[in-house]
Amino acid sequence: MVAELAKWTVIIFGVFIIFIGLVMLFWPTKAREILRKAGSTNLINYTEITIRLIPAITLVICADYSKYPPAFLIFGWFMIATSLVLYLVTRRVLRSFPMKSADLLKPLYFQIISPFAFLFGVLIICNVIF
């Protein structure tokens, strides 16, 4: 039961990544606005980190049932470790990174990197399904 729930959570995570790719491709200005809001309040900051932990944990749980278990284990544990570190970093420091990134990433750059989001989302889904 837990493995099945984890599998569907990973699939939803893959779909979410593909959706983000669509936003970056068709609405790059909106993607940039969303990036600017990252970590803007304590609620948003800690909610983002906590929600990030959910697919990270399910990647680790699904590793044994995936096509490439080491990839899921490494990526899942990396996401877990970085999430835990982000809990310890002050919001002021976390806030500066997305703001600087949004200034650097022009809308065209979001469109250029969007295919990588599609590919990444598809690879996540295919790794669990097949």
C-alpha positions as CSV (number, residue, x, y, z in Angstrom):
1,M,0.0,0.0,0.0
2,V,2.8,2.5,0.9
3,A,4.7,1.6,-2.2
4,E,1.7,2.1,-4.4
5,L,1.0,5.5,-2.8
6,A,4.6,6.5,-3.2
7,K,4.5,5.5,-6.8
8,W,1.5,7.7,-7.5
9,T,3.1,10.6,-5.6
10,V,6.2,10.2,-7.8
11,I,4.0,10.2,-10.9
12,I,2.3,13.4,-9.7
13,F,5.7,14.9,-9.1
14,G,6.7,14.1,-12.7
15,V,3.5,15.7,-14.0
16,F,4.1,18.7,-11.9
17,I,7.6,19.1,-13.3
18,I,6.2,18.8,-16.9
19,F,3.5,21.5,-15.9
20,I,6.3,23.8,-14.7
21,G,8.0,23.3,-18.1
22,L,4.8,24.4,-19.8
23,V,4.6,27.5,-17.6
24,M,8.2,28.3,-18.4
25,L,7.6,27.8,-22.1
26,F,4.3,29.6,-22.6
27,W,4.2,32.0,-19.7
28,P,7.8,32.8,-18.9
29,T,7.0,36.1,-17.3
30,K,4.6,34.3,-14.9
31,A,7.3,31.8,-14.1
32,R,9.6,34.7,-13.3
33,E,7.0,36.2,-11.0
34,I,6.5,32.9,-9.2
35,L,10.3,32.6,-8.7
36,R,10.4,36.0,-7.2
37,K,7.8,35.0,-4.6
38,A,9.8,32.0,-3.4
39,G,10.6,32.4,0.3
40,S,8.9,35.7,0.5
41,T,7.2,34.9,3.8
42,N,7.9,32.3,6.6
43,L,4.7,30.5,5.7
44,I,5.7,30.2,2.0
45,N,9.3,29.4,2.8
46,Y,8.6,26.5,5.2
47,T,5.6,25.2,3.2
48,E,7.8,25.0,0.1
49,I,10.5,23.1,1.9
50,T,8.0,20.7,3.6
51,I,6.2,20.0,0.3
52,R,9.5,19.4,-1.3
53,L,10.2,16.6,1.2
54,I,7.1,14.6,0.1
55,P,8.3,13.7,-3.4
56,A,11.9,13.3,-2.0
57,I,10.8,10.7,0.5
58,T,8.6,8.9,-2.1
59,L,11.5,8.8,-4.6
60,V,13.5,6.9,-1.9
61,I,10.6,4.6,-1.2
62,C,10.0,3.9,-4.9
63,A,13.7,3.3,-5.7
64,D,13.4,-0.5,-5.4
65,Y,10.4,-0.5,-7.7
66,S,11.9,1.8,-10.4
67,K,13.9,1.0,-13.5
68,Y,17.0,2.7,-12.2
69,P,17.1,2.4,-8.4
70,P,20.4,4.3,-7.9
71,A,19.1,7.4,-9.7
72,F,16.0,7.5,-7.5
73,L,18.0,6.9,-4.4
74,I,20.6,9.6,-5.1
75,F,18.1,12.2,-6.3
76,G,15.7,11.4,-3.4
77,W,18.4,11.6,-0.7
78,F,19.8,14.7,-2.3
79,M,16.4,16.4,-2.1
80,I,15.9,15.3,1.5
81,A,19.4,16.5,2.6
82,T,19.1,19.8,0.9
83,S,15.6,20.3,2.3
84,L,16.9,19.7,5.8
85,V,19.7,22.2,5.3
86,L,17.2,24.7,3.9
87,Y,15.3,24.5,7.2
88,L,18.4,25.7,9.0
89,V,19.2,28.6,6.6
90,T,17.6,31.9,7.5
91,R,14.8,33.2,5.4
92,R,16.7,36.3,4.6
93,V,19.5,34.3,3.0
94,L,17.0,32.0,1.2
95,R,15.1,35.0,-0.1
96,S,18.1,36.6,-1.8
97,F,18.7,33.6,-4.1
98,P,15.4,33.5,-5.9
99,M,15.4,37.3,-6.2
100,K,18.9,37.3,-7.8
101,S,17.9,34.4,-10.0
102,A,14.8,36.1,-11.2
103,D,16.9,39.2,-12.1
104,L,19.3,37.0,-14.1
105,L,16.8,34.8,-15.8
106,K,15.1,36.7,-18.5
107,P,11.8,35.3,-19.9
108,L,13.7,33.9,-23.0
109,Y,16.0,31.9,-20.7
110,F,12.9,30.2,-19.1
111,Q,11.8,29.2,-22.5
112,I,15.2,27.8,-23.4
113,I,15.4,25.7,-20.3
114,S,11.8,24.5,-20.4
115,P,12.5,21.4,-22.5
116,F,14.8,20.1,-19.8
117,A,11.8,20.3,-17.4
118,F,9.7,18.3,-19.8
119,L,12.5,15.7,-20.2
120,F,13.1,15.5,-16.5
121,G,9.4,15.0,-15.7
122,V,9.0,12.3,-18.4
123,L,12.1,10.5,-17.2
124,I,10.7,10.5,-13.6
125,I,7.4,9.1,-14.7
126,C,8.9,6.5,-17.1
127,N,11.3,5.3,-14.4
128,V,8.3,4.4,-12.2
129,I,5.9,3.1,-14.8
130,F,8.1,0.9,-17.0
